[in-house]
Amino acid sequence: MIVPLDHILILAGLLFLIGVLGVVVRRNLVVMLLGLEIMLNAAGIALVGAALQWQQMEGQAMVIFIMAVAATEVSIGLALIVSFYRRTGSVDPADTVSERP
């Protein structure tokens, strides 16, 4: 393996931290969805690095599953965001929770 596993795990950890900060700090649903996507990609990077380190293909197979889940999450999430925007006129998470008339 050309890149040491430590470097790959540091990269995955930094990406995961960026994703967590995007979800926790930002008040925009699109940015929160992007943060979740970054966290899933960080987990995929860690799995691919571990799979290359130990010469096992299961990690790479799991990454394909993670990518499928991420694509589904993005499509459903964006549909929900469009629905919330049409209902409230904003993508602020505080505006999406409202009582029914």
C-alpha positions as a Markdown table, in Angstrom:
| # | Residue | x | y | z |
|---|---|---|---|---|
| 1 | Met | 0.0 | 0.0 | 0.0 |
| 2 | Ile | 1.5 | 3.3 | -1.1 |
| 3 | Val | -0.3 | 5.5 | 1.5 |
| 4 | Pro | -0.1 | 4.4 | 5.2 |
| 5 | Leu | -3.3 | 3.5 | 6.9 |
| 6 | Asp | -2.7 | 6.1 | 9.5 |
| 7 | His | -2.9 | 8.9 | 6.9 |
| 8 | Ile | -6.1 | 7.5 | 5.5 |
| 9 | Leu | -7.7 | 7.3 | 8.9 |
| 10 | Ile | -6.6 | 10.9 | 9.7 |
| 11 | Leu | -8.2 | 12.0 | 6.4 |
| 12 | Ala | -11.4 | 10.1 | 7.1 |
| 13 | Gly | -11.5 | 11.5 | 10.7 |
| 14 | Leu | -11.0 | 15.1 | 9.4 |
| 15 | Leu | -13.7 | 14.7 | 6.8 |
| 16 | Phe | -16.1 | 13.2 | 9.4 |
| 17 | Leu | -15.4 | 16.1 | 11.7 |
| 18 | Ile | -16.2 | 18.6 | 8.9 |
| 19 | Gly | -19.4 | 16.7 | 8.3 |
| 20 | Val | -20.4 | 16.8 | 11.9 |
| 21 | Leu | -19.6 | 20.5 | 12.1 |
| 22 | Gly | -21.7 | 21.1 | 9.0 |
| 23 | Val | -24.7 | 19.3 | 10.6 |
| 24 | Val | -24.4 | 20.9 | 14.0 |
| 25 | Val | -23.3 | 24.4 | 13.3 |
| 26 | Arg | -25.2 | 25.4 | 10.1 |
| 27 | Arg | -28.9 | 26.3 | 10.2 |
| 28 | Asn | -29.7 | 25.4 | 6.6 |
| 29 | Leu | -31.2 | 22.0 | 5.6 |
| 30 | Val | -29.2 | 21.7 | 2.4 |
| 31 | Val | -25.9 | 22.2 | 4.3 |
| 32 | Met | -27.0 | 19.7 | 6.9 |
| 33 | Leu | -27.7 | 17.2 | 4.1 |
| 34 | Leu | -24.3 | 17.9 | 2.6 |
| 35 | Gly | -22.7 | 17.3 | 6.1 |
| 36 | Leu | -24.4 | 13.9 | 6.3 |
| 37 | Glu | -23.1 | 13.1 | 2.8 |
| 38 | Ile | -19.5 | 14.1 | 3.8 |
| 39 | Met | -19.8 | 11.8 | 6.9 |
| 40 | Leu | -20.8 | 8.8 | 4.8 |
| 41 | Asn | -18.0 | 9.5 | 2.4 |
| 42 | Ala | -15.5 | 9.6 | 5.4 |
| 43 | Ala | -16.7 | 6.2 | 6.6 |
| 44 | Gly | -16.3 | 4.9 | 3.0 |
| 45 | Ile | -12.7 | 6.2 | 2.9 |
| 46 | Ala | -11.9 | 4.5 | 6.2 |
| 47 | Leu | -13.4 | 1.2 | 5.0 |
| 48 | Val | -11.5 | 1.3 | 1.7 |
| 49 | Gly | -8.2 | 2.1 | 3.5 |
| 50 | Ala | -8.8 | -0.8 | 6.0 |
| 51 | Ala | -9.7 | -3.1 | 3.1 |
| 52 | Leu | -6.5 | -2.3 | 1.3 |
| 53 | Gln | -4.4 | -2.7 | 4.5 |
| 54 | Trp | -5.7 | -6.2 | 5.2 |
| 55 | Gln | -6.3 | -7.3 | 1.6 |
| 56 | Gln | -10.0 | -8.0 | 2.2 |
| 57 | Met | -12.7 | -7.1 | -0.3 |
| 58 | Glu | -15.5 | -6.9 | 2.2 |
| 59 | Gly | -14.6 | -3.2 | 3.0 |
| 60 | Gln | -14.9 | -2.2 | -0.6 |
| 61 | Ala | -18.2 | -4.1 | -1.0 |
| 62 | Met | -19.5 | -2.1 | 2.1 |
| 63 | Val | -18.4 | 1.1 | 0.4 |
| 64 | Ile | -20.7 | 0.3 | -2.6 |
| 65 | Phe | -23.5 | -0.2 | -0.1 |
| 66 | Ile | -22.7 | 3.1 | 1.6 |
| 67 | Met | -22.8 | 4.9 | -1.8 |
| 68 | Ala | -26.2 | 3.4 | -2.6 |
| 69 | Val | -27.5 | 4.5 | 0.8 |
| 70 | Ala | -26.0 | 8.0 | 0.3 |
| 71 | Ala | -27.7 | 8.4 | -3.1 |
| 72 | Thr | -31.0 | 7.3 | -1.6 |
| 73 | Glu | -30.5 | 9.7 | 1.3 |
| 74 | Val | -29.8 | 12.6 | -1.0 |
| 75 | Ser | -32.7 | 12.0 | -3.2 |
| 76 | Ile | -35.2 | 11.6 | -0.4 |
| 77 | Gly | -33.7 | 14.5 | 1.6 |
| 78 | Leu | -33.8 | 16.9 | -1.4 |
| 79 | Ala | -37.4 | 15.9 | -2.0 |
| 80 | Leu | -38.3 | 16.7 | 1.6 |
| 81 | Ile | -36.4 | 20.0 | 1.5 |
| 82 | Val | -38.4 | 21.0 | -1.6 |
| 83 | Ser | -41.6 | 20.1 | 0.1 |
| 84 | Phe | -40.6 | 22.1 | 3.2 |
| 85 | Tyr | -39.6 | 25.1 | 1.1 |
| 86 | Arg | -42.9 | 25.0 | -0.7 |
| 87 | Arg | -44.8 | 24.8 | 2.6 |
| 88 | Thr | -42.9 | 27.4 | 4.6 |
| 89 | Gly | -40.9 | 29.5 | 2.0 |
| 90 | Ser | -37.6 | 28.8 | 3.9 |
| 91 | Val | -35.1 | 26.0 | 4.3 |
| 92 | Asp | -34.3 | 27.0 | 7.9 |
| 93 | Pro | -34.8 | 23.9 | 10.2 |
| 94 | Ala | -36.6 | 26.1 | 12.8 |
| 95 | Asp | -39.2 | 27.1 | 10.2 |
| 96 | Thr | -40.0 | 23.5 | 9.1 |
| 97 | Val | -41.5 | 22.4 | 12.4 |
| 98 | Ser | -44.9 | 24.0 | 12.6 |
| 99 | Glu | -48.2 | 23.0 | 14.1 |
| 100 | Arg | -51.0 | 21.8 | 11.9 |
| 101 | Pro | -54.0 | 24.1 | 11.5 |
